[in-house]
């Protein structure tokens, strides 16, 4: 959850009505860290899908759209099983 606290510093959830996450590697297994294949000196945290949903649920957002991109768009050097490039759209509950 510490990684999500960083997100809280960048988004003002009280003022935001929609959050769009695009072309992002997300895992159905445990969160892990991988080097980016397009920038070898950068690490990328691959978050768990359920953890993302729970975080936004606590912030009173609901998932209204999800789609999967082709796996070739996952820019991770080490891709673990059940990791997908996803697009997610959350809106604030009314």
SVG drawing of the C-alpha trace seen along z (x, -y; Angstrom):
<svg xmlns="http://www.w3.org/2000/svg" viewBox="-25 -20 46 38">
<polyline fill="none" stroke="black" stroke-width="0.4" points="0.0,0.0 3.0,-2.3 3.2,-2.6 -0.4,-3.8 0.4,-6.5 2.7,-8.0 -0.3,-8.2 -2.3,-10.1 0.4,-12.8 -0.1,-13.3 -3.9,-13.0 -6.4,-15.2 -9.1,-12.5 -11.6,-15.1 -11.3,-17.1 -10.9,-14.3 -13.9,-12.5 -12.2,-10.1 -8.9,-8.3 -7.6,-6.6 -4.7,-4.1 -3.5,-3.1 -1.1,-0.5 0.0,0.5 1.4,3.9 -0.7,5.4 -0.5,8.8 -3.1,11.2 -0.5,12.7 1.7,11.0 3.1,7.5 6.7,7.6 9.5,5.3 11.0,5.6 13.5,3.6 11.9,1.8 13.0,3.2 13.0,-0.2 14.9,-2.0 17.3,0.5 18.1,-1.8 14.5,-2.1 12.6,0.2 8.9,0.7 6.5,1.9 3.9,4.3 0.9,4.0 -1.7,6.6 -5.1,6.1 -7.1,6.7 -5.0,4.3 -5.6,1.6 -9.4,2.2 -9.4,2.1 -7.4,-1.1 -9.8,-2.9 -12.8,-1.4 -11.5,-2.9 -11.3,-6.3 -14.9,-5.8 -14.1,-5.1 -15.6,-2.3 -14.2,-0.5 -16.3,-1.3 -14.1,0.0 -11.2,2.4 -9.5,3.7 -6.4,5.7 -3.7,4.7 -1.5,7.0 1.2,8.5 3.9,7.0 3.2,3.6 4.5,4.8 7.9,3.1 9.3,5.2 12.5,7.1 11.1,10.0 7.5,10.6 6.0,13.1 2.9,15.2 -0.5,13.6 0.9,10.2 -1.1,8.2 -1.1,4.7 -4.4,3.2 -6.4,0.1 -8.6,-0.8 -11.1,-3.7 -12.4,-4.6 -15.1,-7.1 -16.1,-8.6 -19.2,-7.0 -22.2,-9.3"/>
</svg>
